Amino acid sequence: MTDGGQAGDTGDTGGAAADATPGPLTPAEAAVLAYEGHSWPGPGAKERAIREALGLTPVSYYQLLNALMDDPRALAHAPGTVNRLRRIRAAQRARR
């Protein structure tokens, strides 16, 4: 498997997926990133909003979000959100 083009790569642009001009995010992908930009009073409120507004289970939502963190389209769409989420994920992995 490949490393998915993690930040910190040495600049190798040999991967076809990285070189292709990607299309825009789907409305569902953009909505997931928008939800991550909000503040929530608690985890229950966020999970309820995910189910009601996006029609996703929390598990599906977080699986999609995790995939988006490695998607260059997501980084171009919401760089602040994606970079914040990448930092959080890296810190959690470092603690393991």
Phi and psi in radians as a Rosetta constraint file:
Dihedral C 1 N 2 CA 2 C 2 CIRCULARHARMONIC -1.623 0.35
Dihedral N 2 CA 2 C 2 N 3 CIRCULARHARMONIC 2.948 0.35
Dihedral C 2 N 3 CA 3 C 3 CIRCULARHARMONIC -1.473 0.35
Dihedral N 3 CA 3 C 3 N 4 CIRCULARHARMONIC -0.056 0.35
Dihedral C 3 N 4 CA 4 C 4 CIRCULARHARMONIC 1.320 0.35
Dihedral N 4 CA 4 C 4 N 5 CIRCULARHARMONIC 0.245 0.35
Dihedral C 4 N 5 CA 5 C 5 CIRCULARHARMONIC 1.246 0.35
Dihedral N 5 CA 5 C 5 N 6 CIRCULARHARMONIC 0.834 0.35
Dihedral C 5 N 6 CA 6 C 6 CIRCULARHARMONIC -1.127 0.35
Dihedral N 6 CA 6 C 6 N 7 CIRCULARHARMONIC 2.683 0.35
Dihedral C 6 N 7 CA 7 C 7 CIRCULARHARMONIC -1.043 0.35
Dihedral N 7 CA 7 C 7 N 8 CIRCULARHARMONIC 2.453 0.35
Dihedral C 7 N 8 CA 8 C 8 CIRCULARHARMONIC 1.748 0.35
Dihedral N 8 CA 8 C 8 N 9 CIRCULARHARMONIC -0.018 0.35
Dihedral C 8 N 9 CA 9 C 9 CIRCULARHARMONIC -1.069 0.35
Dihedral N 9 CA 9 C 9 N 10 CIRCULARHARMONIC 2.789 0.35
Dihedral C 9 N 10 CA 10 C 10 CIRCULARHARMONIC -1.527 0.35
Dihedral N 10 CA 10 C 10 N 11 CIRCULARHARMONIC 0.203 0.35
Dihedral C 10 N 11 CA 11 C 11 CIRCULARHARMONIC 1.689 0.35
Dihedral N 11 CA 11 C 11 N 12 CIRCULARHARMONIC 0.109 0.35
Dihedral C 11 N 12 CA 12 C 12 CIRCULARHARMONIC -1.120 0.35
Dihedral N 12 CA 12 C 12 N 13 CIRCULARHARMONIC 2.089 0.35
Dihedral C 12 N 13 CA 13 C 13 CIRCULARHARMONIC -1.943 0.35
Dihedral N 13 CA 13 C 13 N 14 CIRCULARHARMONIC 0.488 0.35
Dihedral C 13 N 14 CA 14 C 14 CIRCULARHARMONIC -1.293 0.35
Dihedral N 14 CA 14 C 14 N 15 CIRCULARHARMONIC -0.289 0.35
Dihedral C 14 N 15 CA 15 C 15 CIRCULARHARMONIC -1.290 0.35
Dihedral N 15 CA 15 C 15 N 16 CIRCULARHARMONIC 2.284 0.35
Dihedral C 15 N 16 CA 16 C 16 CIRCULARHARMONIC -1.121 0.35
Dihedral N 16 CA 16 C 16 N 17 CIRCULARHARMONIC -0.667 0.35
Dihedral C 16 N 17 CA 17 C 17 CIRCULARHARMONIC -1.139 0.35
Dihedral N 17 CA 17 C 17 N 18 CIRCULARHARMONIC -0.642 0.35
Dihedral C 17 N 18 CA 18 C 18 CIRCULARHARMONIC -1.250 0.35
Dihedral N 18 CA 18 C 18 N 19 CIRCULARHARMONIC -0.508 0.35
Dihedral C 18 N 19 CA 19 C 19 CIRCULARHARMONIC -1.511 0.35
Dihedral N 19 CA 19 C 19 N 20 CIRCULARHARMONIC -0.394 0.35
Dihedral C 19 N 20 CA 20 C 20 CIRCULARHARMONIC -1.184 0.35
Dihedral N 20 CA 20 C 20 N 21 CIRCULARHARMONIC 2.546 0.35
Dihedral C 20 N 21 CA 21 C 21 CIRCULARHARMONIC -1.394 0.35
Dihedral N 21 CA 21 C 21 N 22 CIRCULARHARMONIC 1.892 0.35
Dihedral C 21 N 22 CA 22 C 22 CIRCULARHARMONIC -1.334 0.35
Dihedral N 22 CA 22 C 22 N 23 CIRCULARHARMONIC 2.707 0.35
Dihedral C 22 N 23 CA 23 C 23 CIRCULARHARMONIC -1.356 0.35
Dihedral N 23 CA 23 C 23 N 24 CIRCULARHARMONIC 3.113 0.35
Dihedral C 23 N 24 CA 24 C 24 CIRCULARHARMONIC -1.249 0.35
Dihedral N 24 CA 24 C 24 N 25 CIRCULARHARMONIC 2.876 0.35
Dihedral C 24 N 25 CA 25 C 25 CIRCULARHARMONIC -1.126 0.35
Dihedral N 25 CA 25 C 25 N 26 CIRCULARHARMONIC 2.631 0.35
Dihedral C 25 N 26 CA 26 C 26 CIRCULARHARMONIC -1.255 0.35
Dihedral N 26 CA 26 C 26 N 27 CIRCULARHARMONIC 2.815 0.35
Dihedral C 26 N 27 CA 27 C 27 CIRCULARHARMONIC -0.998 0.35
Dihedral N 27 CA 27 C 27 N 28 CIRCULARHARMONIC -0.647 0.35
Dihedral C 27 N 28 CA 28 C 28 CIRCULARHARMONIC -1.155 0.35
Dihedral N 28 CA 28 C 28 N 29 CIRCULARHARMONIC -0.723 0.35
Dihedral C 28 N 29 CA 29 C 29 CIRCULARHARMONIC -1.137 0.35
Dihedral N 29 CA 29 C 29 N 30 CIRCULARHARMONIC -0.757 0.35
Dihedral C 29 N 30 CA 30 C 30 CIRCULARHARMONIC -1.105 0.35
Dihedral N 30 CA 30 C 30 N 31 CIRCULARHARMONIC -0.660 0.35
Dihedral C 30 N 31 CA 31 C 31 CIRCULARHARMONIC -1.152 0.35
Dihedral N 31 CA 31 C 31 N 32 CIRCULARHARMONIC -0.681 0.35
Dihedral C 31 N 32 CA 32 C 32 CIRCULARHARMONIC -1.080 0.35
Dihedral N 32 CA 32 C 32 N 33 CIRCULARHARMONIC -0.789 0.35
Dihedral C 32 N 33 CA 33 C 33 CIRCULARHARMONIC -1.126 0.35
Dihedral N 33 CA 33 C 33 N 34 CIRCULARHARMONIC -0.652 0.35
Dihedral C 33 N 34 CA 34 C 34 CIRCULARHARMONIC -1.125 0.35
Dihedral N 34 CA 34 C 34 N 35 CIRCULARHARMONIC -0.701 0.35
Dihedral C 34 N 35 CA 35 C 35 CIRCULARHARMONIC -1.132 0.35
Dihedral N 35 CA 35 C 35 N 36 CIRCULARHARMONIC -0.592 0.35
Dihedral C 35 N 36 CA 36 C 36 CIRCULARHARMONIC -1.237 0.35
Dihedral N 36 CA 36 C 36 N 37 CIRCULARHARMONIC -0.317 0.35
Dihedral C 36 N 37 CA 37 C 37 CIRCULARHARMONIC -1.433 0.35
Dihedral N 37 CA 37 C 37 N 38 CIRCULARHARMONIC -0.189 0.35
Dihedral C 37 N 38 CA 38 C 38 CIRCULARHARMONIC -1.514 0.35
Dihedral N 38 CA 38 C 38 N 39 CIRCULARHARMONIC 2.717 0.35
Dihedral C 38 N 39 CA 39 C 39 CIRCULARHARMONIC -1.629 0.35
Dihedral N 39 CA 39 C 39 N 40 CIRCULARHARMONIC 2.480 0.35
Dihedral C 39 N 40 CA 40 C 40 CIRCULARHARMONIC -2.177 0.35
Dihedral N 40 CA 40 C 40 N 41 CIRCULARHARMONIC 2.490 0.35
Dihedral C 40 N 41 CA 41 C 41 CIRCULARHARMONIC -1.186 0.35
Dihedral N 41 CA 41 C 41 N 42 CIRCULARHARMONIC -0.367 0.35
Dihedral C 41 N 42 CA 42 C 42 CIRCULARHARMONIC -3.067 0.35
Dihedral N 42 CA 42 C 42 N 43 CIRCULARHARMONIC 2.906 0.35
Dihedral C 42 N 43 CA 43 C 43 CIRCULARHARMONIC -1.098 0.35
Dihedral N 43 CA 43 C 43 N 44 CIRCULARHARMONIC -0.549 0.35
Dihedral C 43 N 44 CA 44 C 44 CIRCULARHARMONIC -1.121 0.35
Dihedral N 44 CA 44 C 44 N 45 CIRCULARHARMONIC -0.690 0.35
Dihedral C 44 N 45 CA 45 C 45 CIRCULARHARMONIC -1.149 0.35
Dihedral N 45 CA 45 C 45 N 46 CIRCULARHARMONIC -0.720 0.35
Dihedral C 45 N 46 CA 46 C 46 CIRCULARHARMONIC -1.160 0.35
Dihedral N 46 CA 46 C 46 N 47 CIRCULARHARMONIC -0.800 0.35
Dihedral C 46 N 47 CA 47 C 47 CIRCULARHARMONIC -1.091 0.35
Dihedral N 47 CA 47 C 47 N 48 CIRCULARHARMONIC -0.681 0.35
Dihedral C 47 N 48 CA 48 C 48 CIRCULARHARMONIC -1.121 0.35
Dihedral N 48 CA 48 C 48 N 49 CIRCULARHARMONIC -0.769 0.35
Dihedral C 48 N 49 CA 49 C 49 CIRCULARHARMONIC -1.127 0.35
Dihedral N 49 CA 49 C 49 N 50 CIRCULARHARMONIC -0.660 0.35
Dihedral C 49 N 50 CA 50 C 50 CIRCULARHARMONIC -1.063 0.35
Dihedral N 50 CA 50 C 50 N 51 CIRCULARHARMONIC -0.805 0.35
Dihedral C 50 N 51 CA 51 C 51 CIRCULARHARMONIC -1.144 0.35
Dihedral N 51 CA 51 C 51 N 52 CIRCULARHARMONIC -0.805 0.35
Dihedral C 51 N 52 CA 52 C 52 CIRCULARHARMONIC -1.292 0.35
Dihedral N 52 CA 52 C 52 N 53 CIRCULARHARMONIC -0.829 0.35
Dihedral C 52 N 53 CA 53 C 53 CIRCULARHARMONIC -1.478 0.35
Dihedral N 53 CA 53 C 53 N 54 CIRCULARHARMONIC -0.653 0.35
Dihedral C 53 N 54 CA 54 C 54 CIRCULARHARMONIC -1.765 0.35
Dihedral N 54 CA 54 C 54 N 55 CIRCULARHARMONIC -0.293 0.35
Dihedral C 54 N 55 CA 55 C 55 CIRCULARHARMONIC 1.212 0.35
Dihedral N 55 CA 55 C 55 N 56 CIRCULARHARMONIC 0.464 0.35
Dihedral C 55 N 56 CA 56 C 56 CIRCULARHARMONIC -1.999 0.35
Dihedral N 56 CA 56 C 56 N 57 CIRCULARHARMONIC 2.624 0.35
Dihedral C 56 N 57 CA 57 C 57 CIRCULARHARMONIC -1.333 0.35
Dihedral N 57 CA 57 C 57 N 58 CIRCULARHARMONIC 2.721 0.35
Dihedral C 57 N 58 CA 58 C 58 CIRCULARHARMONIC -0.984 0.35
Dihedral N 58 CA 58 C 58 N 59 CIRCULARHARMONIC -0.647 0.35
Dihedral C 58 N 59 CA 59 C 59 CIRCULARHARMONIC -1.094 0.35
Dihedral N 59 CA 59 C 59 N 60 CIRCULARHARMONIC -0.817 0.35
Dihedral C 59 N 60 CA 60 C 60 CIRCULARHARMONIC -1.093 0.35
Dihedral N 60 CA 60 C 60 N 61 CIRCULARHARMONIC -0.701 0.35
Dihedral C 60 N 61 CA 61 C 61 CIRCULARHARMONIC -1.031 0.35
Dihedral N 61 CA 61 C 61 N 62 CIRCULARHARMONIC -0.871 0.35
Dihedral C 61 N 62 CA 62 C 62 CIRCULARHARMONIC -1.253 0.35
Dihedral N 62 CA 62 C 62 N 63 CIRCULARHARMONIC -0.503 0.35
Dihedral C 62 N 63 CA 63 C 63 CIRCULARHARMONIC -1.145 0.35
Dihedral N 63 CA 63 C 63 N 64 CIRCULARHARMONIC -0.777 0.35
Dihedral C 63 N 64 CA 64 C 64 CIRCULARHARMONIC -1.124 0.35
Dihedral N 64 CA 64 C 64 N 65 CIRCULARHARMONIC -0.754 0.35
Dihedral C 64 N 65 CA 65 C 65 CIRCULARHARMONIC -1.060 0.35
Dihedral N 65 CA 65 C 65 N 66 CIRCULARHARMONIC -0.763 0.35
Dihedral C 65 N 66 CA 66 C 66 CIRCULARHARMONIC -1.088 0.35
Dihedral N 66 CA 66 C 66 N 67 CIRCULARHARMONIC -0.701 0.35
Dihedral C 66 N 67 CA 67 C 67 CIRCULARHARMONIC -1.151 0.35
Dihedral N 67 CA 67 C 67 N 68 CIRCULARHARMONIC -0.665 0.35
Dihedral C 67 N 68 CA 68 C 68 CIRCULARHARMONIC -1.143 0.35
Dihedral N 68 CA 68 C 68 N 69 CIRCULARHARMONIC -0.520 0.35
Dihedral C 68 N 69 CA 69 C 69 CIRCULARHARMONIC -1.085 0.35
Dihedral N 69 CA 69 C 69 N 70 CIRCULARHARMONIC -0.396 0.35
Dihedral C 69 N 70 CA 70 C 70 CIRCULARHARMONIC -1.817 0.35
Dihedral N 70 CA 70 C 70 N 71 CIRCULARHARMONIC 0.121 0.35
Dihedral C 70 N 71 CA 71 C 71 CIRCULARHARMONIC -1.683 0.35
Dihedral N 71 CA 71 C 71 N 72 CIRCULARHARMONIC 2.109 0.35
Dihedral C 71 N 72 CA 72 C 72 CIRCULARHARMONIC -1.066 0.35
Dihedral N 72 CA 72 C 72 N 73 CIRCULARHARMONIC -0.471 0.35
Dihedral C 72 N 73 CA 73 C 73 CIRCULARHARMONIC -1.134 0.35
Dihedral N 73 CA 73 C 73 N 74 CIRCULARHARMONIC -0.685 0.35
Dihedral C 73 N 74 CA 74 C 74 CIRCULARHARMONIC -1.169 0.35
Dihedral N 74 CA 74 C 74 N 75 CIRCULARHARMONIC -0.710 0.35
Dihedral C 74 N 75 CA 75 C 75 CIRCULARHARMONIC -1.086 0.35
Dihedral N 75 CA 75 C 75 N 76 CIRCULARHARMONIC -0.693 0.35
Dihedral C 75 N 76 CA 76 C 76 CIRCULARHARMONIC -1.203 0.35
Dihedral N 76 CA 76 C 76 N 77 CIRCULARHARMONIC -0.592 0.35
Dihedral C 76 N 77 CA 77 C 77 CIRCULARHARMONIC -1.318 0.35
Dihedral N 77 CA 77 C 77 N 78 CIRCULARHARMONIC -0.764 0.35
Dihedral C 77 N 78 CA 78 C 78 CIRCULARHARMONIC -2.489 0.35
Dihedral N 78 CA 78 C 78 N 79 CIRCULARHARMONIC 1.265 0.35
Dihedral C 78 N 79 CA 79 C 79 CIRCULARHARMONIC -1.074 0.35
Dihedral N 79 CA 79 C 79 N 80 CIRCULARHARMONIC -0.676 0.35
Dihedral C 79 N 80 CA 80 C 80 CIRCULARHARMONIC -1.109 0.35
Dihedral N 80 CA 80 C 80 N 81 CIRCULARHARMONIC -0.795 0.35
Dihedral C 80 N 81 CA 81 C 81 CIRCULARHARMONIC -1.146 0.35
Dihedral N 81 CA 81 C 81 N 82 CIRCULARHARMONIC -0.836 0.35
Dihedral C 81 N 82 CA 82 C 82 CIRCULARHARMONIC -1.122 0.35
Dihedral N 82 CA 82 C 82 N 83 CIRCULARHARMONIC -0.761 0.35
Dihedral C 82 N 83 CA 83 C 83 CIRCULARHARMONIC -1.139 0.35
Dihedral N 83 CA 83 C 83 N 84 CIRCULARHARMONIC -0.666 0.35
Dihedral C 83 N 84 CA 84 C 84 CIRCULARHARMONIC -1.089 0.35
Dihedral N 84 CA 84 C 84 N 85 CIRCULARHARMONIC -0.797 0.35
Dihedral C 84 N 85 CA 85 C 85 CIRCULARHARMONIC -1.132 0.35
Dihedral N 85 CA 85 C 85 N 86 CIRCULARHARMONIC -0.651 0.35
Dihedral C 85 N 86 CA 86 C 86 CIRCULARHARMONIC -1.130 0.35
Dihedral N 86 CA 86 C 86 N 87 CIRCULARHARMONIC -0.699 0.35
Dihedral C 86 N 87 CA 87 C 87 CIRCULARHARMONIC -1.106 0.35
Dihedral N 87 CA 87 C 87 N 88 CIRCULARHARMONIC -0.755 0.35
Dihedral C 87 N 88 CA 88 C 88 CIRCULARHARMONIC -1.085 0.35
Dihedral N 88 CA 88 C 88 N 89 CIRCULARHARMONIC -0.793 0.35
Dihedral C 88 N 89 CA 89 C 89 CIRCULARHARMONIC -1.098 0.35
Dihedral N 89 CA 89 C 89 N 90 CIRCULARHARMONIC -0.733 0.35
Dihedral C 89 N 90 CA 90 C 90 CIRCULARHARMONIC -1.118 0.35
Dihedral N 90 CA 90 C 90 N 91 CIRCULARHARMONIC -0.708 0.35
Dihedral C 90 N 91 CA 91 C 91 CIRCULARHARMONIC -1.138 0.35
Dihedral N 91 CA 91 C 91 N 92 CIRCULARHARMONIC -0.690 0.35
Dihedral C 91 N 92 CA 92 C 92 CIRCULARHARMONIC -1.156 0.35
Dihedral N 92 CA 92 C 92 N 93 CIRCULARHARMONIC -0.696 0.35
Dihedral C 92 N 93 CA 93 C 93 CIRCULARHARMONIC -1.174 0.35
Dihedral N 93 CA 93 C 93 N 94 CIRCULARHARMONIC -0.621 0.35
Dihedral C 93 N 94 CA 94 C 94 CIRCULARHARMONIC -1.170 0.35
Dihedral N 94 CA 94 C 94 N 95 CIRCULARHARMONIC -0.514 0.35
Dihedral C 94 N 95 CA 95 C 95 CIRCULARHARMONIC -1.307 0.35
Dihedral N 95 CA 95 C 95 N 96 CIRCULARHARMONIC -0.316 0.35
